[in-house]
Amino acid sequence: MLLIHCPYCEDTLPELEFTYAGEAHIARPADPSALSDEEWRDYLFIRTNARGPHYERWRHVGCGRFFNALRDTVSDRFLMTYKAGLPRPPLPQETVE
Amino acid sequence: MSRYRIMGKGRVDHSAPVSFTFDGKTYKGLRGDTVASALLANGVHLMGRSFKYHRPRGAVTAGSEEPNALIGTSRGAGRFEPNTRATVQELRAGLVTESQNKWPNLSFDLGAINDRAYMLFSAGFYYKTFMWPKSFWDKVYEPVIRGAAGLGKSPTEPDPDRYASRYLHTDVLVVGAGPAGIAAALAAAQSGADVTLVDENPEMGGSLLSDPAVQIDGKPAWDWVEAQLGRLRAAGVRLMTRTTAIGYYHQNMVGLCQRLTDHLDNPPKGAPRERMWRVRAGQVVLAQGALEKPLVFDGNDRPGVMLAGAAQTYLHKFGVRVGDNPAVVTSHDSAWYAAFDLADHGARIAAIIDTRDAVRPDLLEAARKRGIKVLASHTVTTTTGRSRVKSVRAALVRGDTVGAGHDIACDCLLMSGGWTPSLHLFSHTKGSLAWDGQTFLPDRKTEDCEIAGAGRGLWGYQPVLADGAAAGLRALAGLGRAGHDACFTVGNDRPGTGVTHTELPTDGNAGKARAFIDFQNDVTAKDIRLAVREGMRSIEHVKRYTTNGMATDQGKMSNINGLMIAADALGKAPPQVGLTTFRPPYTPTSFGAFCGYLRGETFQLTRKTPIDPWAEANGAVFEPVAQWRRAWYFPKPGEDMHAAVLRECKATRASLGIFDASTLGKIEVAGPDAVEFMNRIYTNPWTKLAPGRCRYGLLLGEDGFIRDDGVIGRLSPDLFHVTTTTGGAARVLTMMEDYLQTEWPDLDVWLTSTTEQWATVALNGPNALTMLKPLVQGVDWDDFPHMSCGECTVAGLPARLFRLSFTGEIGFEVNVPARHGLALWTALMEAGKPYDICPYGTETMHVLRAEKGYIIVGQDTDGTVTPADAGLDWAVCKAKKDFVGKRSLSRPDIVAKGRKQLVGLLTEDGSLLQEGAQIVLDPDQPKPMRMVGHVTSSYQSTMGHPIAMAVIEGGFDKMGETVFVPMPDGVRKARITSTVFYDPEGLRLKA
């Protein structure tokens, strides 16, 4: 069972307290009506499906907050977590192949 | 005294005899015995039949890796357990055991015909033999195979035992309390760190318990172990025996299964049988040791053929001589010591057969002193004996030539093919392995762990002890602590090396050799070679084709032998072929231990409404809805469900019904931007909804499909009282929070779940208003039409009153603080007496809403239904620039023709359709038929005939047309109608 750091509670807690919430840094378009069908399809369904470091969203059920995380999908390790709304941080050096 | 027990020898209590039964016969063992050691002391080697060929089998090990000696144990009603390893099950008074896979009995088993027909049962046999005719699979082959297969019998009664569950945080967890583990724990404990040492056996000491002549720091091995365990205890180290580390998970979480009562004559009443520990360790030291490998030769599975190390353990731990006249065949030095120990305790060693050309001179000398015949450079080509080995045939090997064999009489055969480091837990962490020419060793780590001793390929007590201490210090360093190095002086050490073989060379027909690799799944060397010949290249394919390593022992003894032979057949080096994946649990673990407390009433919480006690006292039949238990219907004496529901429906339509709607999800949306938030989340327009009015709200996903619905009241300009479906409450709140937190953090809105804060009572029927009016204060009835809401008092209780209808009748929902729920219900029941008020349950609620065509999200919709598909276009505000899901409503597939649309169905013959039944346009078309939709709701109604709703392709354009519904008892003809069956003009709401 993973231990996950909630950036709002500033506490590292068991996976059981968290739920996965999809890929991160996919902002809802400001004006969806301006998007073509293909652009809207991409927003809805097209995801990175990364092998390795993956920017994703989690929710801490305890405090109710959504936050972002960088997790390696091969090792299932959390490399970092950070608050929602913060810019996408660069990949840590050691994880870049 | 049992025939093979050595007086005073071993760690068993010779003054404490224990009786038990095996296959109905009573035997005597000693306190401290396992079932296997007690049977061996009585000269019983035949303990079971093998899985596929039903060959007679005996214990081949003395530990948890045992593949053969699987027995059923019984501890009274509901406490039968199949596949217990006789080598692990401790003896206790009155233990009842039985052998498995035999009929009619163990010594004469009809299933053994499979053994004579072994040529038919080769690798992939099932895949090849039962291919045709296809129709035979379901009716003939599978039932017969299922009947004959399976290990042991499944228990048939619920398990009456309790199982416990605990968490533990520790600085250092040491797995395995042999010499390496004890040394590691000693090193780790000196700094004051919190240390936990676990071992799967009843006693700590590991291999030292089987090597009492070894001296450590001047003390005999057993005294040394005792002294060190005392030191560990004094240092506060947590010592846990009968505790198996079953799995090693992320971030140093290790699962431990602790067996608490199976060894006790009289377990304390209510004591848990097993306890699952979830341990989070700062550092883990794996000191699991190594498992001995069998040699692979014809007849290596006969009862009496066992691992040399096991014989040594039976001798020293249990005082049992496994035979009077053992022969030994080995490719490793360790078996020589087993032979010497047995010789020194009265056994006459028939011969030591070593596959190697050169044997250590000191071993040869020790054998010569004892008068033991030694055959070096020899192979073993076969054995004889049916239920017990009688002889072994040895032959000289020169290069590739196997000389003439000669038979050596024996009453047991001790074998050793060397030792395999126990890599299971390390492999659970995805740690990588490296091939050292003989076996795999742990290589790159992924967790904060150390591997010590024989578990990383070391042999001999001196290096193993030093390695354990070093691992303990490294674990300390990992915690940022330091300790002193330890030094151990070992006397009478038993160093050793060996070589790894494929199957042993033979002068016989290799194709006929019954040389077993996986004893439990009856996989032979020939099967592996056949799998490779038939095209299996990956070791994972070889494993699945032959089932090698797939039995309950997970290939603890067979993996490396299988790999060596597969690699040889493929002409590749073993590391290029690779090892199959080890998965938890390390040894078979009871379901009870995994469940812990989560069974029966504590499996999942049951949510009850404040009105639940009244429903229970008044004979409600309940149904589970999400986690709630809800009153389903209230039968009167003599009524079945149908009669009760029909009565409840009619009473509500005729006068007045009362319904506990407290489970409805409730969310308060408050704040200056509340209305903007509502506009963005729901499809409907909210800006112009005046305070004191409510509206049906429809919630979509961003994909345009219906997610939830409910009536929403605006209590003030900045406060909305949102209701959701019972099952959707948490989901809807999470979705709202997601948008508020991450997409629109600029909105000044607060979201609060109030589901459990309000008790909600629905009143429906033509007399609802008349009955309610006198109880309400604070409502202006001249301005409280259908779809109004407001704060007031009802029966003197503070309330939020909604005027709405889910039945088509005049309706109200009265919300009061949950603590007043029961008082409100009681007051309304009393006030409703003059109107024959009728409590109704969820089934009546469903019927009444279906008569009006009101949908249930999740029943009439399934996640692929748009508002237009459900006929709810009217609830979508096209004028709004944006809301969640709006853009998707114009996607090509959503506006395409032929989507399934929600319609009503009436059967021609007036019969009831099954919910979920598929719908076709032509019942005479060939199968498989083209299905155009399915029935979503179907009920007996108050109108004298059943009604149904269905989603049907292009349904809106098919009004009045006939469709067909094939059901198990025949095809029904049905007419497509509107979904509104009752009062389509809505006159009753205005009455």
Chai-1 contact restraints between the chains, C-beta under 6 A:
chainA,res_idxA,chainB,res_idxB,connection_type,confidence,min_distance_angstrom,max_distance_angstrom,comment,restraint_id
A,M1,B,Y249,contact,1.0,0.0,6.0,A-B,restraint_1
A,M1,B,M253,contact,1.0,0.0,6.0,A-B,restraint_2
A,L2,B,H250,contact,1.0,0.0,6.0,A-B,restraint_3
A,L3,B,Q251,contact,1.0,0.0,6.0,A-B,restraint_4
A,R28,B,E743,contact,1.0,0.0,6.0,A-B,restraint_5
A,P32,B,D882,contact,1.0,0.0,6.0,A-B,restraint_6
A,P32,B,R887,contact,1.0,0.0,6.0,A-B,restraint_7
A,D37,B,R891,contact,1.0,0.0,6.0,A-B,restraint_8
A,W40,B,R887,contact,1.0,0.0,6.0,A-B,restraint_9
A,L44,B,D703,contact,1.0,0.0,6.0,A-B,restraint_10
A,F66,B,D738,contact,1.0,0.0,6.0,A-B,restraint_11
A,F66,B,Q741,contact,1.0,0.0,6.0,A-B,restraint_12
A,F66,B,T742,contact,1.0,0.0,6.0,A-B,restraint_13
A,A84,B,T742,contact,1.0,0.0,6.0,A-B,restraint_14
